[in-house]
């Protein structure tokens, strides 16, 4: 069960780190710009990309820093479902592409759910050892 916990936690870290760095900070993806313009229209294009990118990178660090804590998985569950719902309502066209918010956010949601379940199993196994 520890391997499942490790794999899911590291996968979540990689997804948030990558999505903060590559499409937002390094390349300014048009899709990211469109989503930011729709969901946080009060910010300029560049500021929104930088802030959202660095926020995702910072959160990826939280996922690792609090590696043995389950609380970082709850924001993942909320973020992945909340952003998906917001984008379905505001930008449904994004859900027709092969790589889209639904597939990545569903993956994040499932990984966080599995991580929480494996955390619970890990705790039970440790209690049995004692």
VENQUIJO-V165331 format. One record per residue. RES is the residue in one small letter. SS is DSSP state (~ for helix, > for strand, _ for the rest). OMEGA is omega as a letter, one per 30 degrees, with the letter a starting at -180 (999 if undefined). Layout:
RES;SS;OMEGA  RES;SS;OMEGA
This chain:
x;_;l  x;~;l  x;~;l  x;~;l  x;~;a  x;~;a  x;~;a  x;~;a  x;~;l  x;~;l  x;~;l  x;~;l  x;~;a  x;~;a  x;~;a  x;~;l  x;~;a  x;~;a  x;~;l  x;~;a  x;~;a  x;~;a  x;~;a  x;~;a  x;~;a  x;~;a  x;_;l  x;_;a  x;_;l  x;~;l  x;~;l  x;~;l  x;~;l  x;~;l  x;~;l  x;~;l  x;~;a  x;~;a  x;~;l  x;_;a  x;_;a  x;_;l  x;_;l  x;_;a  x;~;a  x;~;l  x;~;l  x;~;l  x;~;a  x;~;a  x;~;a  x;~;l  x;~;a  x;~;l  x;~;l  x;~;l  x;~;l  x;~;l  x;~;l  x;~;l  x;~;l  x;~;l  x;~;l  x;~;a  x;~;l  x;_;a  x;_;a  x;_;l  x;_;a  x;_;a  x;~;l  x;~;a  x;~;l  x;~;l  x;~;l  x;~;l  x;~;l  x;~;a  x;~;a  x;~;l  x;~;a  x;~;l  x;~;l  x;~;l  x;~;l  x;~;a  x;~;l  x;~;a  x;~;a  x;~;a  x;_;a  x;~;a  x;~;a  x;~;a  x;~;l  x;~;l  x;_;l  x;_;l  x;_;a  x;_;a  x;~;a  x;~;a  x;~;a  x;~;a  x;~;l  x;~;l  x;~;l  x;~;a  x;~;a  x;~;l  x;~;l  x;~;l  x;~;l  x;~;l  x;~;l  x;~;l  x;~;l  x;~;l  x;~;l  x;~;l  x;~;l  x;~;l  x;~;l  x;~;l  x;~;l  x;~;l  x;~;l  x;~;a  x;~;a  x;_;999
